[in-house]
Amino acid sequence: MDELGQILRQARENKGLSIEEVHEETRINVRYLEALENGEYSILPSAAHARGFLRNYARFLDLDP
């Protein structure tokens, strides 16, 4: 897991949210949310998707994208 993934996971856990709850609110596929948290960017469909998912996830968690 990379540092960015750790920040995302910690912020999510601090808010008491599960991956499924984040999926329901953001509509980002659970598999992609897990990939972001684990630093497995090759799982994401493209670099553009990775940036978009990351930006939306960070905003949802009240982090600076």
KERO-388308 format. One record per residue: x, y, z of N, C-alpha, C, O in turn; residue in one letter; residue number from 1. Coordinates in steps of 0.2 Angstrom, whole numbers, plus 5000, padded with zeros to 4 digits. Atoms other than C-alpha are relative to their C-alpha. Example, Ala and Ser with C-alpha at 12.3 -4.5 7.8 and 13.67 -1.06 7.14 Angstrom:
     nx     ny     nz    cax    cay    caz     cx     cy     cz     ox     oy     oz   code   pos
   5004   4994   5000   5062   4978   5039   5004   5006   5000   5009   5005   5003      a     1
   4996   4994   4999   5068   4995   5036   4996   5005   5003   4999   5011   5004      s     2
END
This chain:
     nx     ny     nz    cax    cay    caz     cx     cy     cz     ox     oy     oz   code   pos
   5004   4994   5000   5000   5000   5000   5004   5006   5000   5009   5006   5004      m     1
   4996   4994   5000   5007   5017   4996   4997   5005   5005   4992   5004   5008      d     2
   5002   4995   4995   5006   5033   5006   4993   5003   4998   4989   5004   5003      e     3
   5007   4997   5002   4991   5040   4996   4994   4995   5002   4989   4997   5005      l     4
   5005   5005   4998   4981   5024   4999   4999   5000   5007   4993   4999   5009      g     5
   5000   5000   4993   4985   5025   5017   4996   5006   5003   4992   5005   5007      q     6
   5004   4993   4998   4978   5043   5018   4993   4999   4999   4989   5000   5003      i     7
   5007   5001   5002   4962   5038   5009   4997   4995   5005   4991   4996   5008      l     8
   5003   5005   4995   4959   5022   5020   4999   5003   5007   4994   5002   5010      r     9
   5000   4998   4993   4963   5031   5036   4994   5006   5001   4990   5006   5005      q    10
   5006   4995   5000   4951   5046   5031   4993   4996   5000   4989   4998   5004      a    11
   5007   5004   5000   4937   5033   5027   4999   4997   5007   4993   4998   5009      r    12
   5001   5004   4994   4940   5023   5043   4998   5005   5005   4994   5004   5010      e    13
   5001   4995   4995   4940   5039   5053   4993   5003   5000   4990   5005   5005      n    14
   5007   4998   5001   4923   5044   5046   4995   4994   5002   4989   4995   5002      k    15
   5004   5006   4998   4917   5026   5051   4996   4997   4994   4991   4995   4994      g    16
   5003   5002   5006   4913   5022   5033   5003   4993   4997   5009   4992   4998      l    17
   4998   5006   5003   4914   5005   5024   5001   5002   4992   4999   5007   4990      s    18
   4999   5000   5007   4920   5003   5006   4993   5000   4996   4992   5004   4992      i    19
   5006   5000   5003   4902   4999   5001   4996   5006   5001   4993   5009   4997      e    20
   5004   4993   4999   4895   5015   5009   5003   5005   4996   4999   5010   4993      e    21
   4997   4995   5005   4908   5025   4999   4997   4999   4993   4996   5004   4990      v    22
   5002   5002   5006   4903   5016   4984   4992   5003   4999   4991   5006   4993      h    23
   5007   4998   5000   4884   5020   4987   5000   5008   4999   4995   5010   4995      e    24
   5000   4992   5000   4888   5039   4989   5004   5002   4994   5001   5007   4990      e    25
   4996   4997   5006   4901   5041   4975   4999   4996   4994   5000   4999   4988      t    26
   5001   5004   5006   4896   5027   4963   5006   4998   4997   5006   4996   4991      r    27
   4994   5003   5002   4914   5022   4961   5000   4993   5002   4998   4991   5007      i    28
   5000   5008   4999   4915   5003   4959   5005   4999   5006   5010   5001   5007      n    29
   4996   5002   4994   4921   4995   4975   5007   4997   4998   5012   4999   5002      v    30
   4994   5003   5002   4935   4986   4965   5005   5006   4999   5011   5005   5001      r    31
   4996   4994   5001   4942   5003   4960   5002   5004   5007   5007   5006   5007      y    32
   4999   4996   4993   4940   5011   4978   5006   4996   5003   5010   4998   5006      l    33
   4995   5004   4997   4950   4996   4984   5007   5001   4997   5012   5001   5000      e    34
   4994   4999   5003   4963   4998   4971   5003   5007   5002   5010   5007   5003      a    35
   4998   4994   4998   4965   5016   4975   5003   5000   5007   5009   5002   5009      l    36
   4998   5001   4993   4967   5012   4994   5007   4995   5000   5011   4996   5005      e    37
   4994   5005   5000   4980   4998   4990   5006   5002   4995   5011   4999   4994      n    38
   4995   4998   5005   4990   5008   4977   5001   4996   4994   5006   4996   4991      g    39
   5000   5004   5006   4985   4996   4963   4997   5003   4994   4992   5001   4992      e    40
   5003   4996   5006   4983   5008   4949   4999   4997   4994   4995   4999   4990      y    41
   5001   5004   5007   4985   4996   4935   4993   4997   5000   4991   4995   4994      s    42
   5007   5003   5000   4968   4989   4940   4995   5005   4997   4990   5003   4994      i    43
   5004   4994   5003   4960   5006   4935   5000   5000   4993   5005   4998   4989      l    44
   5001   5001   5008   4953   5007   4917   5005   5005   4996   5008   5003   4991      p    45
   4995   4996   5004   4965   5022   4912   5003   5005   5005   5000   5006   5011      s    46
   4998   4995   4995   4975   5036   4920   4995   5005   5001   4995   5008   5006      a    47
   5005   4995   5000   4961   5048   4916   4995   4998   5006   4993   5002   5010      a    48
   5005   5003   4995   4949   5037   4926   5003   5000   5007   5000   5002   5012      h    49
   4997   5000   4994   4962   5035   4940   5000   5007   5003   4998   5008   5009      a    50
   5001   4994   4997   4963   5054   4942   4993   5002   5002   4992   5005   5007      r    51
   5006   4998   4998   4945   5057   4942   4997   4996   5006   4994   4999   5010      g    52
   5002   5004   4994   4941   5043   4954   5004   5003   5006   5000   5003   5012      f    53
   4996   4998   4995   4955   5049   4965   4997   5007   5003   4996   5008   5009      l    54
   5003   4994   4998   4948   5067   4965   4994   5000   5003   4992   5003   5008      r    55
   5007   5001   4997   4930   5062   4968   5001   4997   5007   4997   4999   5012      n    56
   5000   5004   4994   4935   5050   4982   5003   5005   5005   5001   5005   5011      y    57
   4997   4996   4996   4946   5063   4990   4995   5006   5002   4995   5007   5008      a    58
   5005   4994   4999   4933   5077   4989   4994   4997   5005   4992   5000   5010      r    59
   5005   5004   4995   4920   5064   4997   5002   5000   5007   4999   5000   5012      f    60
   4997   5000   4994   4932   5062   5011   5002   5006   5003   5005   5006   5009      l    61
   4998   4994   4998   4934   5080   5013   5008   5001   5001   5011   5005   5005      d    62
   4992   4999   5001   4953   5079   5008   5001   5005   4994   4997   5006   4990      l    63
   4998   4996   5005   4962   5091   4997   5002   4996   4994   5007   4992   4994      d    64
   4998   5004   5005   4962   5083   4980   5006   5002   4997   5008   4999   4992      p    65
END
